[in-house]
Amino acid sequence: MKQFLPLEEGDFYLSEEGYKVFTEQYHLKRGYCCESNCKHCPYGYKTRLKRK
């Protein structure tokens, strides 16, 4: 079961479109890769599909 992590300062920022973008700090605190091709993934996950 996934653990709930409260968000802290530096865990995310808002994109120009208003989306929450998680930072490397948050991903490291979470402790695993979700394989969603996150912009700041510190685990080196790369999909075969490229974002447009």
PDBQT receptor file of N, H, CA, C and O in Angstrom, charges set to zero:
ATOM      1  N   MET A   1       0.840  -1.187   0.000  1.00  0.00    +0.000 N 
ATOM      2  CA  MET A   1       0.000   0.000   0.000  1.00  0.00    +0.000 C 
ATOM      3  C   MET A   1       0.881   1.245   0.000  1.00  0.00    +0.000 C 
ATOM      4  O   MET A   1       1.878   1.307   0.720  1.00  0.00    +0.000 OA
ATOM      5  N   LYS A   2       0.516   2.223  -0.798  1.00  0.00    +0.000 N 
ATOM      6  H   LYS A   2      -0.293   2.173  -1.383  1.00  0.00    +0.000 HD
ATOM      7  CA  LYS A   2       1.297   3.444  -0.899  1.00  0.00    +0.000 C 
ATOM      8  C   LYS A   2       1.052   4.328   0.308  1.00  0.00    +0.000 C 
ATOM      9  O   LYS A   2      -0.062   4.428   0.822  1.00  0.00    +0.000 OA
ATOM     10  N   GLN A   3       2.121   4.959   0.740  1.00  0.00    +0.000 N 
ATOM     11  H   GLN A   3       3.026   4.878   0.322  1.00  0.00    +0.000 HD
ATOM     12  CA  GLN A   3       2.073   5.812   1.919  1.00  0.00    +0.000 C 
ATOM     13  C   GLN A   3       1.762   7.252   1.501  1.00  0.00    +0.000 C 
ATOM     14  O   GLN A   3       2.269   7.724   0.484  1.00  0.00    +0.000 OA
ATOM     15  N   PHE A   4       0.936   7.947   2.277  1.00  0.00    +0.000 N 
ATOM     16  H   PHE A   4       0.524   7.564   3.103  1.00  0.00    +0.000 HD
ATOM     17  CA  PHE A   4       0.625   9.349   2.040  1.00  0.00    +0.000 C 
ATOM     18  C   PHE A   4       1.787  10.201   2.534  1.00  0.00    +0.000 C 
ATOM     19  O   PHE A   4       2.202  10.083   3.686  1.00  0.00    +0.000 OA
ATOM     20  N   LEU A   5       2.309  11.056   1.662  1.00  0.00    +0.000 N 
ATOM     21  H   LEU A   5       1.972  11.152   0.726  1.00  0.00    +0.000 HD
ATOM     22  CA  LEU A   5       3.384  11.970   2.042  1.00  0.00    +0.000 C 
ATOM     23  C   LEU A   5       2.866  13.399   1.981  1.00  0.00    +0.000 C 
ATOM     24  O   LEU A   5       2.440  13.855   0.920  1.00  0.00    +0.000 OA
ATOM     25  N   PRO A   6       2.897  14.106   3.091  1.00  0.00    +0.000 N 
ATOM     26  CA  PRO A   6       2.456  15.502   3.045  1.00  0.00    +0.000 C 
ATOM     27  C   PRO A   6       3.428  16.323   2.201  1.00  0.00    +0.000 C 
ATOM     28  O   PRO A   6       4.639  16.108   2.246  1.00  0.00    +0.000 OA
ATOM     29  N   LEU A   7       2.885  17.260   1.435  1.00  0.00    +0.000 N 
ATOM     30  H   LEU A   7       1.901  17.435   1.398  1.00  0.00    +0.000 HD
ATOM     31  CA  LEU A   7       3.736  18.110   0.598  1.00  0.00    +0.000 C 
ATOM     32  C   LEU A   7       4.373  19.199   1.438  1.00  0.00    +0.000 C 
ATOM     33  O   LEU A   7       3.743  19.797   2.310  1.00  0.00    +0.000 OA
ATOM     34  N   GLU A   8       5.650  19.437   1.144  1.00  0.00    +0.000 N 
ATOM     35  H   GLU A   8       6.162  18.951   0.435  1.00  0.00    +0.000 HD
ATOM     36  CA  GLU A   8       6.418  20.468   1.844  1.00  0.00    +0.000 C 
ATOM     37  C   GLU A   8       6.969  21.454   0.824  1.00  0.00    +0.000 C 
ATOM     38  O   GLU A   8       6.930  21.198  -0.380  1.00  0.00    +0.000 OA
ATOM     39  N   GLU A   9       7.472  22.562   1.300  1.00  0.00    +0.000 N 
ATOM     40  H   GLU A   9       7.504  22.770   2.278  1.00  0.00    +0.000 HD
ATOM     41  CA  GLU A   9       8.067  23.556   0.425  1.00  0.00    +0.000 C 
ATOM     42  C   GLU A   9       9.190  22.916  -0.386  1.00  0.00    +0.000 C 
ATOM     43  O   GLU A   9      10.044  22.225   0.168  1.00  0.00    +0.000 OA
ATOM     44  N   GLY A  10       9.189  23.144  -1.684  1.00  0.00    +0.000 N 
ATOM     45  H   GLY A  10       8.495  23.706  -2.134  1.00  0.00    +0.000 HD
ATOM     46  CA  GLY A  10      10.203  22.597  -2.568  1.00  0.00    +0.000 C 
ATOM     47  C   GLY A  10       9.842  21.262  -3.189  1.00  0.00    +0.000 C 
ATOM     48  O   GLY A  10      10.601  20.738  -4.005  1.00  0.00    +0.000 OA
ATOM     49  N   ASP A  11       8.690  20.695  -2.818  1.00  0.00    +0.000 N 
ATOM     50  H   ASP A  11       8.074  21.121  -2.155  1.00  0.00    +0.000 HD
ATOM     51  CA  ASP A  11       8.268  19.408  -3.375  1.00  0.00    +0.000 C 
ATOM     52  C   ASP A  11       7.639  19.551  -4.761  1.00  0.00    +0.000 C 
ATOM     53  O   ASP A  11       7.614  18.588  -5.527  1.00  0.00    +0.000 OA
ATOM     54  N   PHE A  12       7.137  20.726  -5.089  1.00  0.00    +0.000 N 
ATOM     55  H   PHE A  12       7.157  21.508  -4.466  1.00  0.00    +0.000 HD
ATOM     56  CA  PHE A  12       6.495  20.927  -6.387  1.00  0.00    +0.000 C 
ATOM     57  C   PHE A  12       6.462  22.399  -6.732  1.00  0.00    +0.000 C 
ATOM     58  O   PHE A  12       6.696  23.260  -5.884  1.00  0.00    +0.000 OA
ATOM     59  N   TYR A  13       6.167  22.672  -7.994  1.00  0.00    +0.000 N 
ATOM     60  H   TYR A  13       5.976  21.972  -8.683  1.00  0.00    +0.000 HD
ATOM     61  CA  TYR A  13       5.878  24.029  -8.446  1.00  0.00    +0.000 C 
ATOM     62  C   TYR A  13       4.729  23.939  -9.436  1.00  0.00    +0.000 C 
ATOM     63  O   TYR A  13       4.414  22.855  -9.926  1.00  0.00    +0.000 OA
ATOM     64  N   LEU A  14       4.106  25.058  -9.731  1.00  0.00    +0.000 N 
ATOM     65  H   LEU A  14       4.362  25.939  -9.333  1.00  0.00    +0.000 HD
ATOM     66  CA  LEU A  14       2.992  25.080 -10.682  1.00  0.00    +0.000 C 
ATOM     67  C   LEU A  14       3.508  25.485 -12.056  1.00  0.00    +0.000 C 
ATOM     68  O   LEU A  14       4.234  26.468 -12.197  1.00  0.00    +0.000 OA
ATOM     69  N   SER A  15       3.122  24.714 -13.061  1.00  0.00    +0.000 N 
ATOM     70  H   SER A  15       2.531  23.915 -12.946  1.00  0.00    +0.000 HD
ATOM     71  CA  SER A  15       3.502  25.032 -14.435  1.00  0.00    +0.000 C 
ATOM     72  C   SER A  15       2.694  26.239 -14.910  1.00  0.00    +0.000 C 
ATOM     73  O   SER A  15       1.767  26.686 -14.234  1.00  0.00    +0.000 OA
ATOM     74  N   GLU A  16       3.058  26.751 -16.073  1.00  0.00    +0.000 N 
ATOM     75  H   GLU A  16       3.811  26.387 -16.621  1.00  0.00    +0.000 HD
ATOM     76  CA  GLU A  16       2.322  27.887 -16.638  1.00  0.00    +0.000 C 
ATOM     77  C   GLU A  16       0.863  27.539 -16.874  1.00  0.00    +0.000 C 
ATOM     78  O   GLU A  16      -0.008  28.408 -16.836  1.00  0.00    +0.000 OA
ATOM     79  N   GLU A  17       0.599  26.248 -17.121  1.00  0.00    +0.000 N 
ATOM     80  H   GLU A  17       1.307  25.542 -17.152  1.00  0.00    +0.000 HD
ATOM     81  CA  GLU A  17      -0.770  25.789 -17.362  1.00  0.00    +0.000 C 
ATOM     82  C   GLU A  17      -1.530  25.521 -16.067  1.00  0.00    +0.000 C 
ATOM     83  O   GLU A  17      -2.726  25.232 -16.100  1.00  0.00    +0.000 OA
ATOM     84  N   GLY A  18      -0.843  25.615 -14.918  1.00  0.00    +0.000 N 
ATOM     85  H   GLY A  18       0.128  25.850 -14.891  1.00  0.00    +0.000 HD
ATOM     86  CA  GLY A  18      -1.489  25.407 -13.630  1.00  0.00    +0.000 C 
ATOM     87  C   GLY A  18      -1.378  23.998 -13.081  1.00  0.00    +0.000 C 
ATOM     88  O   GLY A  18      -2.028  23.666 -12.090  1.00  0.00    +0.000 OA
ATOM     89  N   TYR A  19      -0.550  23.151 -13.725  1.00  0.00    +0.000 N 
ATOM     90  H   TYR A  19      -0.022  23.421 -14.531  1.00  0.00    +0.000 HD
ATOM     91  CA  TYR A  19      -0.365  21.784 -13.237  1.00  0.00    +0.000 C 
ATOM     92  C   TYR A  19       0.704  21.742 -12.152  1.00  0.00    +0.000 C 
ATOM     93  O   TYR A  19       1.662  22.514 -12.179  1.00  0.00    +0.000 OA
ATOM     94  N   LYS A  20       0.532  20.845 -11.211  1.00  0.00    +0.000 N 
ATOM     95  H   LYS A  20      -0.246  20.217 -11.188  1.00  0.00    +0.000 HD
ATOM     96  CA  LYS A  20       1.515  20.628 -10.160  1.00  0.00    +0.000 C 
ATOM     97  C   LYS A  20       2.633  19.755 -10.732  1.00  0.00    +0.000 C 
ATOM     98  O   LYS A  20       2.368  18.654 -11.215  1.00  0.00    +0.000 OA
ATOM     99  N   VAL A  21       3.881  20.235 -10.683  1.00  0.00    +0.000 N 
ATOM    100  H   VAL A  21       4.096  21.130 -10.291  1.00  0.00    +0.000 HD
ATOM    101  CA  VAL A  21       5.040  19.509 -11.209  1.00  0.00    +0.000 C 
ATOM    102  C   VAL A  21       5.926  19.141 -10.018  1.00  0.00    +0.000 C 
ATOM    103  O   VAL A  21       6.475  20.013  -9.345  1.00  0.00    +0.000 OA
ATOM    104  N   PHE A  22       6.055  17.840  -9.773  1.00  0.00    +0.000 N 
ATOM    105  H   PHE A  22       5.609  17.132 -10.320  1.00  0.00    +0.000 HD
ATOM    106  CA  PHE A  22       6.855  17.385  -8.643  1.00  0.00    +0.000 C 
ATOM    107  C   PHE A  22       8.341  17.501  -8.945  1.00  0.00    +0.000 C 
ATOM    108  O   PHE A  22       8.783  17.215 -10.058  1.00  0.00    +0.000 OA
ATOM    109  N   THR A  23       9.106  17.922  -7.950  1.00  0.00    +0.000 N 
ATOM    110  H   THR A  23       8.747  18.155  -7.046  1.00  0.00    +0.000 HD
ATOM    111  CA  THR A  23      10.540  18.120  -8.100  1.00  0.00    +0.000 C 
ATOM    112  C   THR A  23      11.306  16.848  -7.753  1.00  0.00    +0.000 C 
ATOM    113  O   THR A  23      10.737  15.885  -7.239  1.00  0.00    +0.000 OA
ATOM    114  N   GLU A  24      12.606  16.861  -8.042  1.00  0.00    +0.000 N 
ATOM    115  H   GLU A  24      13.068  17.643  -8.459  1.00  0.00    +0.000 HD
ATOM    116  CA  GLU A  24      13.470  15.736  -7.689  1.00  0.00    +0.000 C 
ATOM    117  C   GLU A  24      13.412  15.485  -6.178  1.00  0.00    +0.000 C 
ATOM    118  O   GLU A  24      13.422  14.339  -5.730  1.00  0.00    +0.000 OA
ATOM    119  N   GLN A  25      13.353  16.563  -5.407  1.00  0.00    +0.000 N 
ATOM    120  H   GLN A  25      13.345  17.494  -5.771  1.00  0.00    +0.000 HD
ATOM    121  CA  GLN A  25      13.265  16.446  -3.947  1.00  0.00    +0.000 C 
ATOM    122  C   GLN A  25      12.095  15.560  -3.536  1.00  0.00    +0.000 C 
ATOM    123  O   GLN A  25      12.244  14.683  -2.685  1.00  0.00    +0.000 OA
ATOM    124  N   TYR A  26      10.937  15.787  -4.139  1.00  0.00    +0.000 N 
ATOM    125  H   TYR A  26      10.816  16.499  -4.831  1.00  0.00    +0.000 HD
ATOM    126  CA  TYR A  26       9.757  14.998  -3.802  1.00  0.00    +0.000 C 
ATOM    127  C   TYR A  26       9.924  13.546  -4.218  1.00  0.00    +0.000 C 
ATOM    128  O   TYR A  26       9.602  12.638  -3.450  1.00  0.00    +0.000 OA
ATOM    129  N   HIS A  27      10.426  13.317  -5.431  1.00  0.00    +0.000 N 
ATOM    130  H   HIS A  27      10.688  14.054  -6.054  1.00  0.00    +0.000 HD
ATOM    131  CA  HIS A  27      10.595  11.949  -5.917  1.00  0.00    +0.000 C 
ATOM    132  C   HIS A  27      11.547  11.156  -5.023  1.00  0.00    +0.000 C 
ATOM    133  O   HIS A  27      11.299   9.983  -4.743  1.00  0.00    +0.000 OA
ATOM    134  N   LEU A  28      12.624  11.781  -4.578  1.00  0.00    +0.000 N 
ATOM    135  H   LEU A  28      12.825  12.734  -4.805  1.00  0.00    +0.000 HD
ATOM    136  CA  LEU A  28      13.564  11.095  -3.686  1.00  0.00    +0.000 C 
ATOM    137  C   LEU A  28      12.922  10.796  -2.340  1.00  0.00    +0.000 C 
ATOM    138  O   LEU A  28      13.155   9.738  -1.756  1.00  0.00    +0.000 OA
ATOM    139  N   LYS A  29      12.113  11.727  -1.850  1.00  0.00    +0.000 N 
ATOM    140  H   LYS A  29      11.923  12.587  -2.324  1.00  0.00    +0.000 HD
ATOM    141  CA  LYS A  29      11.420  11.517  -0.573  1.00  0.00    +0.000 C 
ATOM    142  C   LYS A  29      10.414  10.369  -0.701  1.00  0.00    +0.000 C 
ATOM    143  O   LYS A  29      10.240   9.585   0.232  1.00  0.00    +0.000 OA
ATOM    144  N   ARG A  30       9.755  10.276  -1.855  1.00  0.00    +0.000 N 
ATOM    145  H   ARG A  30       9.896  10.914  -2.613  1.00  0.00    +0.000 HD
ATOM    146  CA  ARG A  30       8.789   9.206  -2.094  1.00  0.00    +0.000 C 
ATOM    147  C   ARG A  30       9.485   7.854  -2.126  1.00  0.00    +0.000 C 
ATOM    148  O   ARG A  30       8.959   6.871  -1.604  1.00  0.00    +0.000 OA
ATOM    149  N   GLY A  31      10.665   7.800  -2.736  1.00  0.00    +0.000 N 
ATOM    150  H   GLY A  31      11.092   8.599  -3.160  1.00  0.00    +0.000 HD
ATOM    151  CA  GLY A  31      11.498   6.609  -2.646  1.00  0.00    +0.000 C 
ATOM    152  C   GLY A  31      11.345   5.560  -3.732  1.00  0.00    +0.000 C 
ATOM    153  O   GLY A  31      11.932   4.484  -3.623  1.00  0.00    +0.000 OA
ATOM    154  N   TYR A  32      10.574   5.838  -4.776  1.00  0.00    +0.000 N 
ATOM    155  H   TYR A  32      10.097   6.712  -4.864  1.00  0.00    +0.000 HD
ATOM    156  CA  TYR A  32      10.451   4.869  -5.864  1.00  0.00    +0.000 C 
ATOM    157  C   TYR A  32      10.033   5.592  -7.146  1.00  0.00    +0.000 C 
ATOM    158  O   TYR A  32       9.549   6.724  -7.112  1.00  0.00    +0.000 OA
ATOM    159  N   CYS A  33      10.232   4.915  -8.268  1.00  0.00    +0.000 N 
ATOM    160  H   CYS A  33      10.625   3.996  -8.296  1.00  0.00    +0.000 HD
ATOM    161  CA  CYS A  33       9.841   5.452  -9.565  1.00  0.00    +0.000 C 
ATOM    162  C   CYS A  33       8.446   4.954  -9.915  1.00  0.00    +0.000 C 
ATOM    163  O   CYS A  33       8.165   3.761  -9.793  1.00  0.00    +0.000 OA
ATOM    164  N   CYS A  34       7.575   5.848 -10.344  1.00  0.00    +0.000 N 
ATOM    165  H   CYS A  34       7.802   6.816 -10.443  1.00  0.00    +0.000 HD
ATOM    166  CA  CYS A  34       6.208   5.476 -10.719  1.00  0.00    +0.000 C 
ATOM    167  C   CYS A  34       6.098   5.142 -12.208  1.00  0.00    +0.000 C 
ATOM    168  O   CYS A  34       5.027   4.764 -12.683  1.00  0.00    +0.000 OA
ATOM    169  N   GLU A  35       7.202   5.282 -12.941  1.00  0.00    +0.000 N 
ATOM    170  H   GLU A  35       8.071   5.589 -12.555  1.00  0.00    +0.000 HD
ATOM    171  CA  GLU A  35       7.262   4.997 -14.380  1.00  0.00    +0.000 C 
ATOM    172  C   GLU A  35       6.255   5.814 -15.182  1.00  0.00    +0.000 C 
ATOM    173  O   GLU A  35       5.667   5.317 -16.143  1.00  0.00    +0.000 OA
ATOM    174  N   SER A  36       6.059   7.068 -14.784  1.00  0.00    +0.000 N 
ATOM    175  H   SER A  36       6.537   7.472 -14.004  1.00  0.00    +0.000 HD
ATOM    176  CA  SER A  36       5.136   7.961 -15.493  1.00  0.00    +0.000 C 
ATOM    177  C   SER A  36       5.870   9.011 -16.318  1.00  0.00    +0.000 C 
ATOM    178  O   SER A  36       5.257   9.964 -16.800  1.00  0.00    +0.000 OA
ATOM    179  N   ASN A  37       7.176   8.841 -16.480  1.00  0.00    +0.000 N 
ATOM    180  H   ASN A  37       7.674   8.067 -16.088  1.00  0.00    +0.000 HD
ATOM    181  CA  ASN A  37       8.001   9.758 -17.271  1.00  0.00    +0.000 C 
ATOM    182  C   ASN A  37       7.973  11.172 -16.690  1.00  0.00    +0.000 C 
ATOM    183  O   ASN A  37       7.826  12.147 -17.428  1.00  0.00    +0.000 OA
ATOM    184  N   CYS A  38       8.111  11.279 -15.388  1.00  0.00    +0.000 N 
ATOM    185  H   CYS A  38       8.231  10.487 -14.789  1.00  0.00    +0.000 HD
ATOM    186  CA  CYS A  38       8.085  12.577 -14.713  1.00  0.00    +0.000 C 
ATOM    187  C   CYS A  38       9.257  13.451 -15.154  1.00  0.00    +0.000 C 
ATOM    188  O   CYS A  38      10.360  12.956 -15.388  1.00  0.00    +0.000 OA
ATOM    189  N   LYS A  39       9.011  14.725 -15.263  1.00  0.00    +0.000 N 
ATOM    190  H   LYS A  39       8.115  15.127 -15.073  1.00  0.00    +0.000 HD
ATOM    191  CA  LYS A  39      10.005  15.683 -15.743  1.00  0.00    +0.000 C 
ATOM    192  C   LYS A  39      11.274  15.677 -14.893  1.00  0.00    +0.000 C 
ATOM    193  O   LYS A  39      12.370  15.803 -15.440  1.00  0.00    +0.000 OA
ATOM    194  N   HIS A  40      11.160  15.536 -13.586  1.00  0.00    +0.000 N 
ATOM    195  H   HIS A  40      10.270  15.434 -13.142  1.00  0.00    +0.000 HD
ATOM    196  CA  HIS A  40      12.312  15.615 -12.687  1.00  0.00    +0.000 C 
ATOM    197  C   HIS A  40      12.642  14.273 -12.036  1.00  0.00    +0.000 C 
ATOM    198  O   HIS A  40      13.078  14.235 -10.885  1.00  0.00    +0.000 OA
ATOM    199  N   CYS A  41      12.440  13.179 -12.759  1.00  0.00    +0.000 N 
ATOM    200  H   CYS A  41      12.086  13.210 -13.694  1.00  0.00    +0.000 HD
ATOM    201  CA  CYS A  41      12.682  11.843 -12.207  1.00  0.00    +0.000 C 
ATOM    202  C   CYS A  41      14.175  11.620 -11.942  1.00  0.00    +0.000 C 
ATOM    203  O   CYS A  41      14.981  11.693 -12.870  1.00  0.00    +0.000 OA
ATOM    204  N   PRO A  42      14.553  11.350 -10.685  1.00  0.00    +0.000 N 
ATOM    205  CA  PRO A  42      15.955  11.093 -10.370  1.00  0.00    +0.000 C 
ATOM    206  C   PRO A  42      16.350   9.636 -10.589  1.00  0.00    +0.000 C 
ATOM    207  O   PRO A  42      17.510   9.277 -10.391  1.00  0.00    +0.000 OA
ATOM    208  N   TYR A  43      15.410   8.799 -10.992  1.00  0.00    +0.000 N 
ATOM    209  H   TYR A  43      14.467   9.090 -11.154  1.00  0.00    +0.000 HD
ATOM    210  CA  TYR A  43      15.663   7.369 -11.134  1.00  0.00    +0.000 C 
ATOM    211  C   TYR A  43      16.022   6.969 -12.567  1.00  0.00    +0.000 C 
ATOM    212  O   TYR A  43      16.306   5.799 -12.828  1.00  0.00    +0.000 OA
ATOM    213  N   GLY A  44      16.012   7.922 -13.492  1.00  0.00    +0.000 N 
ATOM    214  H   GLY A  44      15.782   8.872 -13.280  1.00  0.00    +0.000 HD
ATOM    215  CA  GLY A  44      16.440   7.671 -14.857  1.00  0.00    +0.000 C 
ATOM    216  C   GLY A  44      15.445   6.938 -15.716  1.00  0.00    +0.000 C 
ATOM    217  O   GLY A  44      15.825   6.359 -16.733  1.00  0.00    +0.000 OA
ATOM    218  N   TYR A  45      14.176   6.942 -15.339  1.00  0.00    +0.000 N 
ATOM    219  H   TYR A  45      13.867   7.413 -14.512  1.00  0.00    +0.000 HD
ATOM    220  CA  TYR A  45      13.166   6.248 -16.139  1.00  0.00    +0.000 C 
ATOM    221  C   TYR A  45      12.954   6.969 -17.460  1.00  0.00    +0.000 C 
ATOM    222  O   TYR A  45      12.745   8.181 -17.483  1.00  0.00    +0.000 OA
ATOM    223  N   LYS A  46      13.008   6.235 -18.548  1.00  0.00    +0.000 N 
ATOM    224  H   LYS A  46      13.178   5.250 -18.529  1.00  0.00    +0.000 HD
ATOM    225  CA  LYS A  46      12.757   6.787 -19.877  1.00  0.00    +0.000 C 
ATOM    226  C   LYS A  46      11.789   5.868 -20.600  1.00  0.00    +0.000 C 
ATOM    227  O   LYS A  46      11.984   4.652 -20.623  1.00  0.00    +0.000 OA
ATOM    228  N   THR A  47      10.747   6.436 -21.191  1.00  0.00    +0.000 N 
ATOM    229  H   THR A  47      10.589   7.423 -21.173  1.00  0.00    +0.000 HD
ATOM    230  CA  THR A  47       9.808   5.628 -21.979  1.00  0.00    +0.000 C 
ATOM    231  C   THR A  47      10.242   5.647 -23.432  1.00  0.00    +0.000 C 
ATOM    232  O   THR A  47      11.065   6.467 -23.838  1.00  0.00    +0.000 OA
ATOM    233  N   ARG A  48       9.684   4.746 -24.201  1.00  0.00    +0.000 N 
ATOM    234  H   ARG A  48       9.015   4.080 -23.872  1.00  0.00    +0.000 HD
ATOM    235  CA  ARG A  48       9.961   4.731 -25.628  1.00  0.00    +0.000 C 
ATOM    236  C   ARG A  48       9.201   5.845 -26.344  1.00  0.00    +0.000 C 
ATOM    237  O   ARG A  48       9.596   6.284 -27.424  1.00  0.00    +0.000 OA
ATOM    238  N   LEU A  49       8.122   6.290 -25.738  1.00  0.00    +0.000 N 
ATOM    239  H   LEU A  49       7.802   5.934 -24.861  1.00  0.00    +0.000 HD
ATOM    240  CA  LEU A  49       7.325   7.368 -26.335  1.00  0.00    +0.000 C 
ATOM    241  C   LEU A  49       7.886   8.714 -25.907  1.00  0.00    +0.000 C 
ATOM    242  O   LEU A  49       8.228   8.908 -24.741  1.00  0.00    +0.000 OA
ATOM    243  N   LYS A  50       7.978   9.622 -26.829  1.00  0.00    +0.000 N 
ATOM    244  H   LYS A  50       7.700   9.464 -27.776  1.00  0.00    +0.000 HD
ATOM    245  CA  LYS A  50       8.460  10.959 -26.501  1.00  0.00    +0.000 C 
ATOM    246  C   LYS A  50       7.281  11.884 -26.310  1.00  0.00    +0.000 C 
ATOM    247  O   LYS A  50       6.285  11.799 -27.028  1.00  0.00    +0.000 OA
ATOM    248  N   ARG A  51       7.402  12.775 -25.332  1.00  0.00    +0.000 N 
ATOM    249  H   ARG A  51       8.211  12.844 -24.748  1.00  0.00    +0.000 HD
ATOM    250  CA  ARG A  51       6.355  13.783 -25.117  1.00  0.00    +0.000 C 
ATOM    251  C   ARG A  51       6.394  14.799 -26.225  1.00  0.00    +0.000 C 
ATOM    252  O   ARG A  51       7.457  15.106 -26.765  1.00  0.00    +0.000 OA
ATOM    253  N   LYS A  52       5.234  15.320 -26.566  1.00  0.00    +0.000 N 
ATOM    254  H   LYS A  52       4.370  15.070 -26.128  1.00  0.00    +0.000 HD
ATOM    255  CA  LYS A  52       5.164  16.364 -27.602  1.00  0.00    +0.000 C 
ATOM    256  C   LYS A  52       4.881  17.682 -26.962  1.00  0.00    +0.000 C 
ATOM    257  O   LYS A  52       4.783  18.695 -27.653  1.00  0.00    +0.000 OA
TER     258      LYS A  52
